[in-house]
């Protein structure tokens, strides 16, 4: 079992950063129900773009959730605010963690 993180970077197509954060309750609730979910951290960069980091128990659980989220949550308020042209998603196995 290899812990994995999902990294998503994106810009908003419309709305403010605070509106986007407020609209994320449905996404967070959905993630909490996914097998293997550990934690999520959403950060706004100085340039207004976002970094969404999700920690998973396994690489398989990360990939499964990634495949499902675009189908099941595509019409959520938060997802409709994201500019799809600048969205980048990747996954990596965690090799070092420092708490």
C-alpha positions in Angstrom: 0.0 0.0 0.0 1.7 3.2 -1.2 0.3 6.5 0.0 -0.3 8.9 -2.9 -1.1 12.5 -3.5 -3.2 14.0 -6.2 -2.1 17.4 -7.4 -4.5 19.6 -9.4 -3.6 23.1 -10.5 -6.1 25.5 -12.2 -7.5 28.9 -12.7 -11.1 30.1 -12.3 -13.2 30.8 -15.4 -15.4 33.1 -13.2 -16.1 34.1 -9.6 -13.8 35.2 -6.9 -11.4 33.0 -4.9 -13.7 33.2 -1.8 -16.7 32.3 -3.9 -14.9 29.2 -5.1 -13.8 28.2 -1.7 -17.4 28.6 -0.4 -18.7 26.5 -3.3 -16.3 23.6 -2.4 -18.4 22.0 0.4 -20.0 19.5 -2.1 -16.6 18.5 -3.5 -15.1 18.0 0.0 -18.1 15.9 1.1 -17.8 13.8 -2.1 -14.1 13.3 -1.4 -14.7 12.2 2.2 -17.0 9.4 0.9 -14.3 8.0 -1.5 -12.4 4.8 -0.4 -8.9 5.7 0.6 -9.4 9.4 1.1 -7.1 10.8 3.8 -7.0 14.7 3.5 -7.4 17.6 1.2 -5.7 21.0 1.1 -6.8 23.8 -1.2 -4.5 26.8 -1.6 -4.8 30.0 -3.6 -1.5 31.3 -5.1 -0.6 35.0 -5.2 -1.5 35.1 -8.9 -5.1 33.9 -8.2 -4.6 30.3 -9.5 -5.2 27.3 -7.2 -3.4 24.2 -6.0 -5.6 21.4 -4.8 -3.7 18.6 -3.0 -5.5 15.4 -2.0 -3.8 12.6 0.0 -4.9 9.0 -0.6 -4.1 5.7 1.1 -3.2 4.1 -2.2 -2.4 5.0 -5.7 -5.3 2.9 -6.9 -7.8 4.8 -4.7 -6.4 8.1 -6.1 -6.9 7.0 -9.7 -10.4 5.6 -9.0 -11.5 8.9 -7.5 -10.0 10.9 -10.3 -11.9 8.9 -12.8 -15.2 9.3 -11.0 -15.0 13.0 -9.9 -15.2 14.3 -13.5 -18.3 12.3 -14.1 -20.1 12.6 -10.7 -19.2 16.2 -9.8 -18.9 17.9 -13.1 -22.0 20.0 -12.6 -21.2 21.1 -9.1 -21.0 24.8 -8.5 -17.2 24.6 -7.8 -16.4 22.5 -10.8 -18.3 24.9 -13.2 -16.2 27.8 -11.9 -12.9 26.1 -13.1 -11.4 27.0 -16.4 -10.9 23.6 -18.0 -8.3 24.8 -20.4 -5.8 25.4 -17.7 -6.6 22.4 -15.5 -3.7 20.0 -14.8 -4.0 16.9 -12.7 -1.3 14.4 -11.7 -0.7 11.8 -9.0 2.5 10.7 -7.3 3.5 8.1 -4.8 4.7 9.7 -1.5 8.3 9.0 -0.9 9.0 11.3 2.0 6.8 13.0 4.6 7.8 15.3 7.5 5.3 16.2 10.2 
